[in-house]
Amino acid sequence: MIKKLVLVFTVVFAIQLHAQEGATTTSPYSFYGIGSLKFKGTVENRSMGGLSIYKDSIHINLRNPAMYGGNNIAVPPFNGESRAVKFTVGGSNSNTKLSTESGSDKANSTTFDYLALHIPIGKLGFGFGLLPYTSVGYKLENSFSDGLIKERFEGVGGINKAFFSLGYQINKEFSIGVDGNYNFGNVENSVIVFDRDEDGDYLQFQSKENNRSDLSGLNFNIGLHYKKIFANDVEIQTGITYSPESDLTSKNKRTFSTIVFDVASGNDVAVSTIDFDLQSVGLERTNLTLPSKFSLGFGLGEQNKWFAGLEYTSLNTSEFDNPLYNQPSTSFEDNTVISMGGFYIPDYKSFSSYWKRIVYRAGTRVENTGLIINNQSIKEFGMSFGVGLPAGGNFSNANIGFEFGQRGTISSGLIKEDFINLQISLSLNDRWFNKRKYN
């Protein structure tokens, strides 16, 4: 077990080290609201188009807390005594092509996606972990007709989620669970509007507006799961989750800087900075609404062989309001996602062929992100593929996923993103407690 833990933390360190080389996201659409929503799920889920209704005994499900509960499994590696302790870590790399009506550019980002631990206690199970909730990372520029920069917008940060989950299996078919989430983080952004003299040269000194919001708050997620196994190992599974509306407290700060801009390098240096009194306008401390969320899914399969399902998720982002960063050209509507996907295992018990024990996954998703910019709804589409590679005993595995997709449009002066995501995770299982056996 110690070796596995060392491996997990080595992977986490490597992901974090790589992520520090670039922003956690490169999407211009993270400019709006509190950033781009991150997918709360594992590589296994993402490789099936985001499908998250499948429950088994060797993977952690981060989206439905009901799946932390479950009966003991009677298999030789665990002596039929109890389910294994499970821990998982994952990260991803995204390559994006950004296109407008007048040109295109490329961007790359690497992120840490999640770290979680699940400990079973009979029919009860609990878990805890850390994952990002939103991410901000953009650098947008408008130019004059002669190519010099007219405006520059930059932003970094995001919100993280530390969670504690509890699940209980009521009977052979039904289980119930709840997540408690502490959301925390910060968002920083800046704006420069460049001024020029009569000859078209930049003025010696420019002005820069800087904003920072430190955010924190609690929310909850309730889950139900149903699993029924019929003759010939045919099974159906269905899952429901609901997160009620909650609030984030935002402590805000705004400053104005006088800067000197270096045209050659594109960098700016602050000469002097003054604080703006946000308290006088009622914006020093604000509340942001985290919208309610609902998901429902259903799937059919053959136990330990194949599974296919459909899931619908709705996030009431039309409820969202951010008084500090309201944009006149931006509004919000409800976010909806339809996910379809599944997996296939040729022969999970095969001793003669490693390839037959590999899990092959695929899926697709269609999403309305909830953003409306210049009267255009921002939509997203993705197709995903992945494999689960057995790694040692106790059903531990490494998971690799690929996703190809598109977000946005070039219409109405907007940006289209064509992205390729690579996701990698470790899902490790072990026994922490063993009953002593006497002859």
PyMOL commands that set and color helices and strands:
alter all, ss='L'
color gray80, all
select helices_A, chain A and resi 2-19+28-31+43-46+65-68+76-78+231-233+278-281+317-319+355-357+411-413
alter helices_A, ss='H'
color red, helices_A
select strands_A, chain A and resi 36-37+85-99+104-121+124-143+149-169+174-193+206-229+234-243+246-261+268-276+285-290+293-302+306-315+330-332+335-344+359-373+376-390+397-408+416-430
alter strands_A, ss='S'
color yellow, strands_A
deselect
rebuild
show_as cartoon
